[in-house]
Amino acid sequence: MKWKLGTLLSVLILTMVLVGCSNSSSSEGDENTVTVWAMGEEGKKLQEFSKTFEENNPDLTVDVQAIPWDTAHDKLLTAVASGNGPDVVQLGTTWVPEFAEAGALKDLSEYMGDYPNFAKENFFDGSVTTMEHGDQVVGIPWYVDTRVIYYRTDLLKEAGYEEAPKTWDEMKDAATKLGARGEDSYGLDIDRNDQITPFIFAWQNGYEANLDQNELNFDSPEFKEALEYYTSYFEEGLSPTQEGVDIVEAFKSGSKPMFFSGPWMINIINDQAPDLEGKWATAVMPTKETNTSSMGGSHLSVFESADNVEGALKYISFMTDVDTQMDWLEESNTLPSRTEAWEKPKMTEDPNYATFGKQLENTKPGLQTEQFERIAQELLSSIERITEGGADLDKELEAFRQEANKLIEE
C-alpha cells in the first residue's frame, strides 16, 4: 500500500485530534445496519429516500450521515487512519484515485458477477475509467454530470446564429459579435474557478496524458494551443476577469448570453428566471478535434473497513438500479449514471436532458491521479497571472509544467 507523505501527515494529525471521538454514525459490528456517508445536498435527502430500500430489505436498516463537502475530505482521511468509517461512502470522481491509492476502498471485482447493476457496460465510457484503479474496481457510478453550453437563443439569433456555435471558430465569432453589443456586454462567460474547463479545451484539441508513464504532456502543442484559446477570451474582453453579477441575473439581462455549466443550472434558470422561457437552450460543447467535455459526478464505494459488506453491496445495487435512478432524478435533479436510464421518455423528450445525454457520450474524467486537484489549482493560478497580471503564457506554462511534474513524482 503506497502512501503519499503529505496525505499521511494529514491523516496522522487529524487522527491525533479526533481519535477517541468515535462518531455515532458507525454501527460497528451491526450486521443489520448499513452505514452510509453521503455529501452535500444528496446526503440531506438520502435518509428519507432510503426507506424504499428498507421496505425491500426488512432485515436491513440504513443509517445515513450527511457530511458537508467542505469537511468531507478530512473526515474521510480520519476514517482511513482509524478504521472507523462507514460501509458505503459517496466519493466525487476526482477523489477516487487518492483513496484507492491509500487502500481505503474495497476491490469489488469479485462481486461483479453477483450484482448485474455493477457491470461496466451499464455506464458511459467516461464513467468506466473512474470506476477502476489499476486492475481493481473501486466504485460504482451513482450519478454523473458534464458541462454543456447554455445560451440565449434570441440573442444568438440577433448575432446571426440560428443555433449554438458548433466549432471553436464559431464560438469565438459568436462571442465577438455578442461582446460588441456595448458596454458590460460579454460573449462567453468562463468560470475561472472551474478547474475542469481548461482541460476540456485541451481534450477538444487532442491533448492526452500518459499517466502509466507519469507523462503529463503539458509541454505538448495541443495543450499550449488550448491554453492560448482559453486565455484569448479574457485578453480580448469577451469573458470577464471578475465574477461580477450573478450568472443567472447576467444571463437574464443578456450581459452574459453564453456560459458552460452542468445539469443543476436547468432548474435554477427555470426557477429564478421564468421570464426566459423559450429564450434559452442547451447545446453540446464546440468542436476542435473533438467536442469532448468532462465526466463528473459521484461514485458509491465500499470502505475497506466496512462492517457490513453484504448490506453495502445490496444498497449500492439498489441505488444504481435504473428505476431507482429515475426516482432519484426526481428527488435530487442529479443525472442517472446508467445508460439505459437515458432511453426513458423523460430523458429523450426533454431537449435539455437530451443535450446532456448526447454530451455524455463524449467525455473524459479529470486526470486519474491523486494529485489532480493540486495540479488543477496550480493551473488556475497560472491562468490568473496570465489573464489578470499580464504574465507571459509561455513562461507561466513552463513553470506550471515543472511544478506539475514534481507533484506527479512525489
KATATA-V415677 format. One record per helix or strand. SS is the DSSP state (2 for helix, 1 for strand). FROM is the first residue (numbers start at 1). TO is the last residue. Records with the same first field share a line. If there is no record, write none. Layout:
# KATATA-V415677
SS = FROM-TO + FROM-TO
This chain:
# KATATA-V415677
2 = 5-18 + 40-49 + 51-56 + 69-82 + 96-101 + 109-111 + 116-118 + 120-122 + 125-131 + 153-158 + 168-179 + 197-204 + 211-213 + 221-235 + 247-253 + 264-272 + 274-276 + 309-319 + 322-332 + 339-343 + 345-349 + 351-359 + 372-387 + 393-409
1 = 33-39 + 61-67 + 88-92 + 105-105 + 123-123 + 132-133 + 136-137 + 140-145 + 148-152 + 167-167 + 186-186 + 189-189 + 210-210 + 215-215 + 256-256 + 258-261 + 280-283 + 287-287 + 293-294 + 296-303 + 335-336 + 338-338 + 363-364
